[in-house]
Amino acid sequence: MPRPRINIMIMTQGEPDSPVRSYSLPWYLPRAAIVAGVSVIVLLAVTSALFLYYYSESREVDDLRVQLKSVNASLEKVDALQEELGYHRDFTRRVAGLLGISVPNFADSVRTEGPASSVVSSTDTDSLGIEGADDDGAFGGVGVLVTACPPDPNNRPRGMPLSGRVSRGFAPRHSNPSLRHSGIDFAAREGTLVLATADGTVEFAGEHETYGFLIIIDHGSGFKTTYGHNSLLLMKKGEKVQRGDRIAFSGNTGLSSAPHLHYEITENGNSVDPYGFLGR
């Protein structure tokens, strides 16, 4: 049986004598044309989608390259700052050697990271002791450890809060604002126990931008003591503290260049020189 065909006849309108053109086409040709047209449309759509996808990816790659260049530039600055810091450390050591004084080991001055509420129970520290004092608890005439001197009858702070040496004095009205200091600093090995110097209530225990892990104790009668740059706090806000209780471990947190304890005493909101309260 012969396959069907599509016959097309073409005549020129208005010209009756013009020849009639006749064409005979296979029956599947129109369907093939439709399929081909759909295929072309699909191909164009897929090509456009792929082009947009790879174009967006290339933009992200360009952005990542820019960010990578910025990071590399920052790393170069960090390396330069580290070299400069090393130079200043060496210079400081040389000057200290000429003056006959000692400086802390900056390599050990690493900040102890932790949350603002870095607090543990004091019962976990019972096996740790205090080192650095003479048999009578005195520290070269500077002061006496709080546990080695009698308490003040009016519950004013008395005694040194930890074993260490005074590395910076009290200078709240220094002519140079950058050298003003509202307390005294005790240079001490990181992890040295810090003791409360009078009975009171913990007013603040947390992280401070300048003083790192900080504890403030309200002793009543207008007196408060502040203990800054600790590595770990042993008390929480609101807890009652007795004189000589272990309240923290000293450290190097906050704005600090070496392990030490910032110790501050205020009376009715005014800073007073802690040197007169060290139980000498």
Sequence and secondary structure as in RCSB ss.txt:
>XXXX:A:sequence
MPRPRINIMIMTQGEPDSPVRSYSLPWYLPRAAIVAGVSVIVLLAVTSALFLYYYSESREVDDLRVQLKSVNASL
EKVDALQEELGYHRDFTRRVAGLLGISVPNFADSVRTEGPASSVVSSTDTDSLGIEGADDDGAFGGVGVLVTACP
PDPNNRPRGMPLSGRVSRGFAPRHSNPSLRHSGIDFAAREGTLVLATADGTVEFAGEHETYGFLIIIDHGSGFKT
TYGHNSLLLMKKGEKVQRGDRIAFSGNTGLSSAPHLHYEITENGNSVDPYGFLGR
>XXXX:A:secstr
    EEEEEE  TT TTS  EEEEEETTHHHHHHHHHHHHHHHHHHHHHHHHHHHHHHHHHHHHHHHHHHHHHHH
HHHHHHHHHHHHHHHHHHHHHHHHT     GGG       TT B  GGGGTT    S  TTSB TTS BBGGGS 
  TT    SBSSS EEEE  BTT SSGGG BSSEEEE  TT EEE SS EEEEEEEEETTTEEEEEEEEETTEEE
EEEEEEEE   TT EE TT EEEEEB  SS SSSEEEEEEEETTEEE GGGGS  
